[in-house]
């Protein structure tokens, strides 16, 4: 996870990381409250959006050569990561996903699916 601090963070992300033993309980309280209430705190949804030149060789005078980059609050990233890990674990434990589901699963990709499909087609000849 990137350690860059967002302007919306109340303190630098490196400070939260450095004091993780002291911040663990309040981070855990935020995460548990978010899961319990089924909501995500509004301040954690806000982002600082900055333009980024797509390639250094492009003309910075042309606005079409830029893309937006959103910098999100550090705590929001932590909450999102914990929720994603819990959701993935739950889906894996309950065998909810189709065995051929490849997107958004660690260790699976469209390339591995394509290789498996080509192998199946080759064997079926």
C-alpha positions in Angstrom: 0.0 0.0 0.0 1.3 3.4 -0.9 2.4 5.5 2.0 1.8 8.9 0.4 -0.2 11.2 2.6 -3.4 12.8 1.3 -4.1 16.5 2.1 -7.3 15.3 3.7 -5.5 13.1 6.2 -5.5 14.5 9.7 -1.9 13.4 10.2 0.8 12.0 7.9 0.3 8.3 7.0 3.9 7.5 8.0 3.0 8.7 11.6 -0.1 6.3 11.7 2.1 3.5 10.4 5.0 4.3 12.8 2.6 4.3 15.8 0.5 1.3 14.6 0.5 -0.2 18.1 -1.1 3.0 19.5 -3.5 3.5 16.5 -4.5 -0.1 16.1 -7.5 0.1 18.5 -9.1 3.2 17.0 -8.5 1.9 13.4 -10.1 -1.4 14.5 -13.1 0.6 15.9 -13.6 2.5 12.7 -13.4 -0.7 10.6 -15.7 -2.7 12.9 -18.2 0.2 13.0 -18.2 0.5 9.2 -18.8 -3.3 8.9 -21.5 -3.3 11.6 -23.4 -0.3 10.2 -22.9 -1.2 6.6 -21.6 2.2 5.8 -18.4 4.0 4.9 -17.7 7.3 6.6 -18.3 10.3 4.2 -14.9 12.0 4.9 -13.1 8.8 3.8 -14.9 8.9 0.4 -13.5 12.3 -0.5 -10.4 12.6 -2.6 -7.9 15.2 -3.8 -7.9 15.0 -7.6 -4.8 16.3 -9.4 -4.0 16.3 -13.2 -1.1 14.1 -14.2 0.6 14.3 -17.6 0.1 11.0 -19.3 3.6 10.9 -20.8 6.5 13.4 -20.2 6.9 13.8 -24.0 3.3 15.2 -24.4 2.5 18.9 -24.6 1.4 20.2 -21.1 -0.5 23.0 -22.7 -3.0 20.5 -24.1 -5.5 19.5 -21.4 -6.3 16.2 -23.3 -2.7 15.1 -22.4 -3.6 14.8 -18.7 -5.5 12.2 -16.7 -7.0 12.7 -13.2 -5.3 11.1 -10.2 -7.2 10.7 -7.0 -5.4 10.8 -3.7 -7.6 9.1 -1.0 -7.3 9.3 2.8 -5.0 6.7 4.3 -7.6 5.4 6.8 -10.1 4.9 4.0 -7.5 2.8 2.1 -7.0 0.6 5.2 -10.8 0.1 5.7 -11.2 -0.8 2.0 -8.3 -3.3 2.1 -9.7 -5.0 5.3 -13.2 -5.3 3.8 -11.8 -6.6 0.5 -9.8 -9.3 2.3 -12.8 -10.3 4.5 -15.1 -10.5 1.4 -12.6 -12.5 -0.6 -12.0 -14.9 2.3 -15.8 -15.3 2.8 -16.4 -16.0 -0.9 -13.6 -18.5 -1.0 -14.7 -20.3 2.2 -18.3 -20.7 1.0 -17.3 -21.7 -2.6 -19.7 -18.9 -3.8 -17.7 -18.0 -6.9 -17.9 -20.1 -10.0 -14.7 -22.1 -10.5 -14.3 -20.3 -13.9 -14.5 -16.8 -12.3 -11.1 -15.3 -13.0 -11.5 -11.5 -12.6 -10.5 -9.9 -9.3 -9.2 -13.2 -7.8 -5.6 -13.6 -6.7 -3.7 -16.2 -8.7 -6.2 -16.1 -11.6 -6.2 -13.9 -14.7 -7.7 -13.7 -18.1 -4.4 -15.2 -19.4 -4.7 -18.3 -17.3 -8.3 -18.7 -18.3 -7.4 -18.4 -22.0 -4.6 -21.0 -21.6 -7.0 -23.4 -19.9 -9.6 -22.8 -22.6 -7.1 -23.4 -25.4 -5.9 -26.5 -23.6 -9.5 -27.8 -23.2 -10.2 -27.1 -26.9 -7.0 -28.8 -28.0 -7.7 -31.9 -26.0 -11.3 -32.1 -27.3 -10.1 -32.4 -30.9 
